């Protein structure tokens, strides 16, 4: 089994910054992809940023230039640095990872979500 523990959410004023963390633990062979999604009330869950094991990144147009995804391989942790936050960034943010398990199957897991609230 694989566990994802997210942290770093909270309340911040517009223009401020937050850094989300997602620590991955459990039994797996490797992590092949990591990403952050968000879901605001009444909206569908959307991709915010993703990072492959090769280092390729992808960002939603709405966060380009403001957010940055990174990983610490030694800690099996993915980060989302969020700068210049806007009220429209308010949402529950979810970590998502794809791992190769011990039988060499690719499986995706979700974190529990962390609330980010940006006040105007």
N, C-alpha and C positions, 0 to 999 in steps of 0.2 A: 504494500500500500504506500501511497505517496501523500504527503501532507504539505499544504501551502499555508503559510502564516503571513498575513499582511499587516503592515503597520504604517503609521505616518500621516493618516488622514486627520482632518480637523477643520476648524473654522479660521478663515483668514480674510483679511480685507482685500478688496480689488487692488491689483498691482503687486500683491505679495507673492510669496513662494512657499512651496511645500515639497517635501521629498517622500515619496512612497517607497516602501520596501516590501519585498515578497521573498521569504526564505523557504526553500524547497528541501524537504527531507523525506527519508524513507528508502525503500528498496527499488533502485532503478540502475540501469547501466549508464545512461547519459541523458542530458537534456539537449534536445535538438532545436527547440524554438521557445521563446518566451514573449509574452505580450501583456499589454494592459488594455482593458476595455472599460467602458463606463455606461451607466444607465441612469438617466434622469427620469423623474416621475412622468409617466405617460408616454415615454419614449422607448424605442427598442434599444437593446444593448448594441453599442457601436465600438469598433476598434479605435483605440487612441494611438497606440504605438506598438510595434513589434520588432523583434530582434532575433535573427537566426544564429545558429552556432558558428556560421561563417562570418558573422559580423554585419550582415546586411540589415538595414533598418528601414522601417516604413512608418509614416506618420499620417494621421488624419490632417486634411488641409487646415482645419480649424485650430490646430495646435502647432503647426510647423513654425519653427523659429522661437517657440516659447517653451516647449517640452523637450526633454531628452531622455531616452531610454538607455540603460547601461546594465552590465552584469558583472558580478564578481564570481568567477568560476570556482575559486577556492572555497567560497562560502555558499555556493549554489543559491545565490541571491540575485534578484533582478530589481532594479531601481527605476523610478520615474521621477525625474527632477522637473518640477512644474514652476515656471517663472511667469511673471506678468499675468497672474491669474485674473480671470474675468468672472462676473456672476454667472455667465452661461456655462462655465466649467463645473458648476455645482452638479454633483451626481454621486452615485455610489461607484467606486472604482474597483474593478476586479482584475486580479492577476490570473493569467492563463499560461500554462506551460505544456509542452509536448515532450514526453520522455520516451526513451527506449527502455522497455522493462527487461527483466532477466530472461524472458523467452524471446527477446528481440522483436517484440511488437511495439508499435508506436501508440501511445495512449495520451489523451489530453486530460488535464485536471484544472479545476477552478479553485480560486481562493474564496474566502467567505465574504469578501467585499469590505471596503472601508469608505466611510462617508467623507466627502470633501464638500465643504460649503464655503462659497465665496460671497462676502457681503459687499454691497455697493456703497 
